[in-house]
């Protein structure tokens, strides 16, 4: 029988810093529990610990370190680095566990904790539930004896290791000489490594969102606020703009006209490029229920299927591993390219796009518009308490809407894994129909949802 997770959501544990569950006590207890869960054998066990640029990262980092040390694990600190760097280094350094302190694209007041296994992949639901059970258990007699308490140290060349790993994903015969690129790092974890990698490959780099101060992460910048990037691309007459989020596991692109290119178009471009080069593995690209039907139609022209999963890059990765696929991602910008990374990596995905631009010798506006998307609308409905998706009136309206869309489009209803929101998405070739069904569905949800 499956067990329900209490703390972990779709992307680790997340919440407002210094308020449950994102407290010092929870972090320390998590370090102890995860340390015990991943202690196997007689070797000296270790955990790699990174973070983004949030002020609260210092607090949570210290609490986690205390927890892991008390469980007998050595801790290697790497400071601010992208989430995919933590995944890569965990495997490269043969650590028993990797930890990233970040709330990704959320405002600075939030924070979170993501865990990676020794293989560099995010933990399974089963592992996370085991850790939660240990957090609630009596650990008397299970923590390290005084002589076996762990040690903490810092890895000074961690950033350089990741830069070299990212650069290795770019074709050796190519360079970015003559390319002017705007990079927006969301004042987050990639503020040093992403511009460095692009510059070392030969590009002229214009940096924005690269001056973190602890409280400005994702504030009016990055992939959640790409307006600054689009404006800067036009202003500097750049060839391309790259917007990362706070922990750099997702990316959006702006072409030379300042027009935004979403994750579905990026997936289509990389899939076509890799299919042309014989590098596409498996018969399907993996995406989520939120990806546009236009992407599905485009992939069919390549004789490639689209496999859909629940929202969350961890579910994309799980399905990719089951199918043996090497390309997957989300419309929001998570791009998982398992030839190079075990989780979403915004920089590596951007480098794949840049490789196509250099090889083809064409502009981003010519290369990156792979298909015409179906009209799609996403709207959020906030709620407090209860399960509005289970209300009889909502279920009845959902059935009615799905009948309207039958054969012409799709409806997706889902609760956010990080906020008290129900996300309502519909798409169809008829834009007026999309507006109509989204409005009807939102009205039904609001009627049963208490105002926040």
matplotlib code that plots the C-alpha trace (Angstrom):
import matplotlib.pyplot as plt

x = [0.0, 1.4, 2.2, 1.3, 4.2, 3.6, 6.4, 7.8, 5.9, 6.6, 10.1, 11.4, 10.3, 9.3, 7.8, 8.3, 11.7, 11.6, 8.0, 7.0, 8.0, 11.0, 12.5, 15.9, 14.3, 12.9, 16.2, 18.3, 15.9, 15.9, 19.7, 19.6, 17.0, 18.4, 21.9, 20.6, 18.6, 21.6, 24.2, 25.0, 28.1, 31.2, 32.8, 33.0, 29.7, 29.4, 26.8, 27.3, 25.5, 24.8, 22.4, 21.1, 21.5, 18.7, 19.5, 17.8, 20.2, 22.8, 20.3, 19.1, 22.6, 23.9, 21.0, 21.4, 25.1, 24.4, 21.9, 24.2, 27.2, 25.2, 24.2, 27.9, 28.0, 30.9, 29.6, 31.1, 30.0, 30.0, 28.1, 25.8, 25.7, 22.8, 20.7, 22.1, 25.6, 24.7, 23.3, 26.4, 28.9, 27.1, 27.7, 31.2, 32.5, 30.8, 28.8, 26.1, 23.6, 23.3, 21.3, 20.2, 18.8, 16.5, 12.9, 13.7, 11.5, 9.7, 10.3, 13.3, 11.1, 10.6, 13.1, 13.3, 15.4, 15.9, 17.6, 19.6, 20.7, 24.2, 23.3, 22.5, 18.8, 16.1, 14.9, 11.9, 8.6, 9.5, 12.8, 11.2, 8.5, 11.2, 13.0, 9.7, 9.1, 12.6, 12.0, 9.1, 10.8, 12.7, 16.4, 17.8, 20.8, 20.8, 22.9, 26.7, 28.8, 31.2, 34.2, 32.0, 30.5, 31.1, 33.4, 32.5, 34.8, 34.5, 35.2, 36.8, 36.8, 33.2, 32.1, 35.0, 34.0, 30.5, 31.6, 33.8, 31.0, 28.5, 31.0, 31.6, 28.0, 28.7, 30.1, 33.9, 34.3, 32.1, 32.7, 30.5, 32.9, 31.0, 27.8, 26.4, 24.4, 22.3, 22.2, 19.8, 20.6, 17.7, 20.1, 20.3, 22.7, 24.1, 25.2, 28.9, 29.0, 26.6, 28.2, 31.7, 30.8, 29.4, 32.4, 34.9, 33.2, 33.9, 30.7, 30.3, 28.3, 25.8, 24.9, 21.7, 20.3, 23.8, 24.2, 22.5, 22.1, 20.2, 16.8, 16.6, 16.5, 13.8, 12.7, 11.7, 14.2, 14.9, 12.6, 9.6, 10.0, 11.6, 10.5, 13.9, 15.7, 13.6, 14.2, 18.0, 18.3, 16.8, 18.7, 22.1, 21.3, 22.1, 21.8, 20.0, 18.8, 18.9, 16.8, 17.4, 15.5, 16.8, 18.4, 19.1, 17.2, 14.9, 15.4, 13.5, 15.0, 14.5, 15.3, 17.0, 13.7, 13.0, 10.3, 10.1, 10.5, 9.0, 10.0, 7.8, 9.6, 13.0, 12.0, 11.0, 14.2, 16.5, 14.5, 14.7, 18.4, 19.2, 17.0, 18.8, 22.2, 21.0, 21.4, 17.7, 17.2, 13.9, 10.7, 9.3, 10.1, 8.7, 6.8, 4.0, 0.2, 0.8, 2.7, 1.0, -0.8, 1.2, 4.4, 2.8, 1.8, 5.3, 7.0, 4.7, 6.2, 9.6, 8.0, 8.6, 5.9, 5.1, 4.8, 3.0, 3.5, 2.2, 3.7, 7.2, 10.5, 11.0, 8.1, 9.5, 12.8, 11.2, 9.3, 12.4, 14.3, 11.5, 11.3, 15.0, 14.4, 17.1, 15.0, 12.3, 11.1, 8.3, 6.7, 7.9, 11.5, 12.8, 14.9, 16.2, 18.9, 20.2, 23.1, 24.6, 22.6, 20.3, 17.9, 16.8, 19.8, 19.0, 22.6, 23.1, 19.8, 20.7, 24.0, 22.2, 20.2, 23.3, 24.9, 22.1, 22.3, 26.0, 25.7, 22.8, 24.2, 20.6, 19.0, 17.2, 13.9, 14.3, 15.5, 13.5, 9.9, 9.3, 5.5, 2.4, 1.0, -2.7, -4.4, -3.8, -4.9, -3.8, -5.5, -5.0, -7.7, -6.6, -8.2, -7.7, -8.4, -10.4, -10.1, -12.1, -11.3, -13.4, -16.6, -19.6, -20.3, -16.7, -16.7, -20.0, -18.6, -15.4, -17.4, -19.4, -16.3, -14.5, -17.5, -17.3, -13.6, -13.9, -11.8, -11.0, -8.8, -7.8, -8.6, -6.1, -6.9, -4.3, -3.4, -0.1, 2.6, 4.0, 1.1, -2.6, -3.7, -5.7, -4.3, -6.9, -5.5, -7.4, -6.3, -8.0, -7.7, -10.6, -9.4, -12.9, -13.8, -10.6, -11.6, -15.2, -14.3, -11.5, -13.9, -16.6, -14.2, -12.7, -16.2, -17.1, -13.9, -14.3, -17.8, -16.5, -13.2, -12.9, -11.1, -7.5]
y = [0.0, 3.4, 5.9, 9.6, 12.1, 14.8, 17.2, 16.5, 18.0, 17.8, 19.3, 18.6, 20.5, 24.1, 26.9, 30.4, 30.6, 30.4, 29.2, 25.5, 23.4, 25.5, 25.9, 25.2, 22.3, 20.7, 21.1, 19.6, 16.7, 16.2, 16.1, 13.4, 11.3, 11.6, 10.8, 7.7, 6.6, 6.9, 5.3, 2.0, -0.1, 0.6, 3.4, 7.0, 8.5, 12.0, 14.5, 17.3, 20.5, 23.5, 26.4, 29.4, 33.0, 33.5, 35.1, 32.2, 29.8, 30.4, 29.4, 26.3, 25.3, 25.4, 23.4, 20.7, 20.5, 19.9, 17.2, 15.4, 15.6, 14.2, 11.3, 10.5, 11.9, 14.2, 17.3, 19.0, 22.6, 24.2, 27.4, 29.0, 26.7, 25.6, 22.6, 20.6, 21.3, 19.6, 16.6, 16.3, 16.8, 14.3, 11.6, 12.8, 12.9, 9.6, 11.2, 9.2, 12.1, 15.5, 18.4, 21.7, 24.5, 26.5, 27.4, 27.6, 30.3, 31.4, 34.8, 35.2, 34.8, 31.1, 28.4, 24.7, 21.5, 19.1, 15.8, 13.7, 10.1, 8.9, 8.4, 12.2, 11.6, 13.1, 10.8, 8.6, 9.0, 5.9, 7.3, 10.6, 8.8, 6.7, 9.9, 11.4, 8.3, 8.7, 12.4, 11.4, 8.5, 8.3, 8.4, 7.7, 5.4, 5.7, 8.9, 8.8, 8.1, 10.9, 9.4, 8.9, 12.4, 13.8, 16.6, 19.6, 21.0, 23.2, 22.3, 25.4, 24.3, 23.2, 26.1, 25.4, 21.7, 22.5, 25.1, 22.5, 19.9, 22.4, 23.3, 19.7, 19.5, 22.0, 20.4, 20.5, 21.7, 24.8, 28.2, 31.1, 33.7, 36.6, 35.8, 38.5, 36.9, 38.4, 36.1, 36.8, 34.6, 35.8, 37.0, 33.3, 30.4, 30.6, 34.2, 33.3, 30.0, 30.7, 33.9, 32.3, 29.2, 31.4, 33.7, 30.9, 29.4, 32.7, 34.8, 38.4, 38.3, 40.9, 40.1, 41.0, 39.6, 38.7, 40.8, 38.9, 40.5, 37.8, 39.3, 40.0, 36.5, 36.2, 39.8, 41.3, 39.1, 35.5, 33.1, 34.1, 37.7, 37.7, 41.2, 42.6, 40.0, 40.7, 44.4, 44.0, 41.7, 44.5, 47.2, 45.5, 44.1, 40.6, 37.4, 35.6, 36.1, 33.4, 33.6, 31.1, 30.8, 31.0, 27.6, 27.5, 24.2, 25.9, 28.2, 30.4, 32.0, 35.4, 35.7, 38.7, 40.5, 40.2, 37.6, 34.9, 31.2, 28.7, 25.2, 23.5, 25.2, 24.4, 20.8, 20.7, 22.4, 20.0, 17.0, 17.9, 18.6, 15.4, 13.3, 14.8, 13.9, 10.4, 11.2, 11.0, 7.8, 6.0, 6.7, 9.5, 12.9, 13.1, 16.2, 17.0, 17.4, 21.1, 20.9, 22.2, 20.0, 21.8, 20.2, 16.8, 17.4, 18.6, 15.6, 13.3, 14.8, 13.5, 10.1, 10.8, 10.4, 12.7, 10.9, 13.0, 12.8, 14.7, 18.2, 18.1, 17.4, 14.5, 12.7, 13.6, 12.0, 8.9, 8.3, 9.0, 6.3, 3.9, 4.5, 5.0, 8.4, 11.1, 14.3, 15.5, 18.7, 21.1, 24.1, 26.2, 25.6, 22.5, 20.7, 17.3, 16.0, 12.8, 12.6, 15.4, 15.7, 13.9, 16.8, 20.0, 22.1, 25.5, 26.3, 23.0, 23.4, 26.9, 25.6, 23.0, 25.9, 27.9, 25.0, 24.8, 28.6, 28.3, 25.3, 26.6, 30.2, 31.6, 33.9, 32.7, 34.0, 31.8, 28.7, 28.6, 28.9, 25.2, 25.0, 27.2, 26.4, 25.8, 28.6, 27.8, 29.5, 28.9, 30.5, 30.0, 29.8, 30.3, 28.3, 27.6, 24.2, 21.4, 19.8, 21.9, 19.5, 16.8, 19.0, 17.5, 20.8, 21.0, 17.4, 18.0, 21.1, 19.3, 16.5, 19.1, 21.0, 17.8, 16.9, 20.3, 19.8, 16.2, 15.6, 19.4, 20.1, 19.3, 20.4, 20.0, 20.6, 20.2, 21.5, 23.2, 21.3, 24.5, 26.9, 26.7, 27.1, 25.1, 25.5, 25.4, 24.9, 24.4, 24.4, 23.9, 25.2, 27.6, 30.4, 31.5, 28.0, 28.0, 31.2, 30.0, 26.7, 28.2, 30.9, 28.3, 26.0, 28.8, 30.1, 26.6, 26.3, 29.8, 29.0, 26.2, 27.7, 29.9, 33.2, 33.2]
z = [0.0, -1.0, 1.8, 1.7, 2.0, 4.6, 4.0, 0.6, -2.4, -6.2, -5.7, -2.2, 0.9, 0.4, 2.5, 4.0, 5.7, 9.5, 9.5, 9.6, 7.8, 6.6, 10.1, 11.7, 13.6, 10.5, 8.6, 11.4, 11.8, 8.0, 8.0, 10.7, 9.1, 5.5, 6.9, 8.6, 5.6, 3.3, 5.6, 4.0, 4.7, 6.6, 4.4, 5.6, 4.3, 2.8, 1.7, -0.8, 0.2, -2.1, -2.0, -4.0, -3.0, -0.5, 2.8, 4.7, 3.0, 5.7, 8.4, 6.7, 5.6, 9.2, 10.5, 7.9, 8.5, 12.2, 11.4, 9.0, 11.2, 14.1, 11.9, 11.2, 7.7, 6.5, 4.8, 1.7, 1.3, -2.2, -1.6, -4.3, -7.3, -9.7, -8.7, -11.7, -10.5, -7.1, -9.0, -11.2, -8.3, -6.1, -8.6, -9.7, -6.1, -5.2, -2.4, -0.7, -0.9, -2.5, -1.1, -2.7, -0.6, -2.9, -3.5, -7.3, -8.9, -5.7, -4.0, -1.6, 1.5, 0.6, 0.7, 0.1, 0.3, -2.6, -2.2, -4.7, -4.4, -5.1, -8.8, -9.1, -9.6, -7.3, -4.6, -5.3, -3.4, -1.5, -0.3, 0.7, 2.7, 4.5, 5.5, 6.8, 8.9, 10.4, 11.1, 13.3, 14.9, 18.2, 17.1, 20.6, 20.2, 16.4, 15.9, 15.8, 18.8, 19.7, 17.8, 14.6, 14.4, 10.9, 9.7, 7.5, 4.7, 1.7, -1.9, -3.4, -7.1, -7.3, -9.6, -12.0, -12.2, -13.1, -15.8, -17.4, -17.3, -19.0, -21.6, -22.4, -23.6, -26.4, -29.6, -29.5, -33.1, -32.4, -30.7, -29.8, -31.3, -32.7, -30.7, -28.3, -25.6, -22.8, -19.7, -16.9, -13.9, -11.7, -9.1, -8.2, -8.0, -11.6, -11.3, -11.7, -13.5, -16.4, -17.7, -17.2, -19.3, -22.2, -22.1, -22.1, -25.2, -27.0, -26.6, -25.8, -22.6, -21.3, -17.7, -15.9, -12.7, -11.7, -8.5, -5.7, -2.3, -0.5, -1.0, -4.8, -6.2, -8.9, -8.2, -11.6, -13.4, -14.5, -16.2, -14.2, -15.1, -18.6, -19.6, -18.5, -20.7, -23.8, -23.4, -22.9, -26.0, -28.2, -26.5, -26.9, -30.4, -29.0, -30.9, -28.1, -24.5, -21.9, -18.7, -15.9, -12.6, -9.1, -9.0, -12.8, -13.5, -16.0, -18.9, -21.3, -24.5, -26.2, -29.9, -31.4, -31.7, -28.0, -28.5, -25.9, -26.7, -24.2, -23.1, -25.7, -28.6, -27.0, -26.7, -30.4, -31.5, -29.5, -30.6, -34.3, -34.0, -32.2, -34.5, -37.5, -36.0, -34.9, -31.2, -30.2, -28.1, -27.9, -29.7, -27.5, -26.0, -22.5, -21.4, -19.0, -19.3, -19.7, -22.9, -26.0, -28.5, -31.2, -29.8, -30.1, -33.7, -34.6, -33.0, -35.0, -38.2, -37.0, -36.3, -32.6, -30.0, -27.0, -23.7, -21.0, -17.3, -14.2, -13.7, -12.1, -13.7, -11.3, -13.0, -16.4, -15.4, -14.0, -17.2, -19.3, -17.4, -17.8, -21.6, -22.2, -23.6, -23.5, -24.1, -21.8, -20.2, -19.3, -21.0, -18.0, -19.0, -17.3, -19.9, -19.0, -21.4, -19.8, -22.2, -20.0, -16.8, -14.4, -13.7, -15.4, -16.5, -18.0, -19.1, -20.8, -22.7, -23.8, -25.1, -27.2, -28.8, -29.4, -31.1, -33.6, -34.2, -34.9, -37.1, -39.2, -39.4, -39.0, -36.5, -33.4, -34.8, -37.8, -36.0, -32.8, -34.0, -34.6, -34.6, -34.2, -30.7, -30.1, -28.2, -24.6, -21.4, -17.8, -14.9, -11.1, -8.5, -4.9, -2.1, 1.7, 3.1, 1.7, -1.8, -4.3, -7.1, -5.3, -4.9, -6.8, -8.6, -9.8, -11.0, -12.8, -14.5, -15.4, -17.1, -19.1, -20.2, -21.3, -23.4, -25.1, -25.8, -26.9, -30.0, -30.2, -27.2, -23.6, -20.1, -17.3, -13.6, -11.0, -7.5, -7.2, -5.4, -3.8, -3.3, -2.3, -6.0, -8.4, -11.9, -14.8, -18.2, -21.5, -25.1, -28.5, -32.0, -31.2, -28.9, -28.1, -26.9, -24.7, -23.0, -22.5, -20.8, -18.6, -17.3, -16.6, -14.8, -12.7, -11.7, -10.5, -8.5, -7.0, -5.9, -3.6, -2.6, 0.5, -0.2, 1.0]

ax = plt.figure().add_subplot(projection="3d")
ax.plot(x, y, z, "-o")
ax.set_aspect("equal")
plt.show()
